[in-house]
Amino acid sequence: MNIEAGHDLGSELHLTKKQISTGLALFYVCYVIFDLPSNLIMTRLSPRVWMSRIVIGVGIIGSCLTAMKAAWSFYLLRLLLGIVIAGMWPGMAYYLTLFYPPSRTGKRIGQYFTAAQVSAAVVSLVSAGFQEMDGLGGLVGFQWMFLLYGLVGIIVGFSLLWWLPDRPLPPGEVPKREGWHKWVPQSKPALTGVDAQIHYEDLTRVYHRRRWEWRDLLAVFMDWRLWPLLLMYFGVVGVGIGVQNYATVIIRGTDKTLTGVQLSLLAAPIWIMDLIAILIVTSFSDRFHHHRALFFSVPVCIQIAGLLMTTYAGSEKNPWPRYGGLLMVGFGLGPTVPITMTWTNEVFQPRHGEVGVAAASAVVSGLGNLGSILTTYALFTGWESDAKPGRKQYRKSTLVMVGILCLSILSAVTMMLLLRFVGNGPRAKQVSSGSSTSEGEGVIVDGAARRELQERGFGRLWWSRR
């Protein structure tokens, strides 16, 4: 922002490109470390209160970013931001399983994830306005952006205490107002009356959870199904964060004459394409939920095609086909992360229950963000030999991203084949009062899960119906 006036982040804080890459990566280091503890705490406390704490913390740290004056403060605040926001994304994936069957969370996770795409697009558009505020009140453009977004985050965080429903209670049961709970505002229940009764009968597991133990957590880590999902996430989230952080850098590589405002405006359509793909693909992935690998792999192939187009297309006189490649990458990125998180819910809830969803989603999201560390620290501005001007600028970085996307596809295919031949049966019996079983069945499941096992028609593609 405001590069022409020398009021961008690097110039104001006297940071080198390597220092900026390091600061960006430090956020994900803390995210990797604290994702799992945050999600496990959420299972023991109120999800509503914990989500509120996360958003308020992010708002406070975001506002403090306004006061950065040197590299050390940049590093410190990026570390703190990674700590306070850890658990937000996998926490929402876990939270949705309290209200929906895991195989029906793809569309909902996608709808929630669109907030990130809307935010990225809005930031790209609004940052053009913040650049026009440069110098107002003694603050440069990016300081105004951090300050106002931080204040909005704090307000939204406190509003969640009244707005966001807590985990559902059995019909007729009143929430206990004991201990610290009596100091927290009480939100309205998400379901009442007949809706609450139907939900209780269909998702009884939500209401009759047992307190998890360390051996339950160990069983999640020992489950081989965790690791292909993690590698799927590693590739797509690494590319997603790389494009998010360096979209304007890549676009500037196509045309050095573009101003900061023009770069911001050109970055926004990437995330609009991302949003469109989420809304289209995640709905179909739920309807045909037996084919998650297909709905994951096709968008990843679109990303690969877009990255290759960004790398090789166009000419010196007409570089804009490279920008078209970025739009393809944006479209391909959209559904891949929500589908990975949904597949994690779908696999681990029947096998390990509530702690399985919370722990697996946190590990997939946390360790998977090692891909973000790779793309923010090692690639683009972090890879000095790859930043030389010319047609080959950033070619090595984009090819590395193609490589990790191929790893994601390979992991998805491996997961699909292993589930088909090894299966995904529950690790232990899950008793539910809203269930029925036939003689000889080894597992008792709740009503929603039973219907999923019996589902035909739109649950399967035509070539796999029986």
Secondary structure, 3 states (H helix, E strand, C coil): CCCCCCCCHHHHHCCCHHHHHHHHHHHHHHHHHHHHHHHHHHHHCCHHHHHHHHHHHHHHHHHHHHHCCCHHHHHHHHHHHHHHHCCHHHHHHHHHCCCCCHHHCHHHHHHHHHHHHHHHHHHHHHHHHHHHCCCHHHCCHHHHHHHHHHHHHHHHHHHHHHHCCCCCCCCCCCCCCCHHHHHCCCCCCCCCHHHHHHHHHHCHHHHCCCCCCHHHHHHHHHCCCHHHHHHHHHHHHHHHHHHHHHHHHHHHHHCCCCCHHHHHHHHHHHHHHHHHHHHHHHHHHHHCHHHHHHHHHHHHHHHHHHHHHHHHCCCCCCCHHHHHHHHHHHHHHHHHHHHHHHHHHHHHHHHHHHHHHHHHHHHHHHHHCHHHHHHHHHCHHHCHHHCCCCCCCCHHHHHHHHHHHHHHHHHHHHHHHHHHHHCCCCCCCCCCCCCCCCCCCCCCCCHHHHHHHHCCHHHCCHHHCC
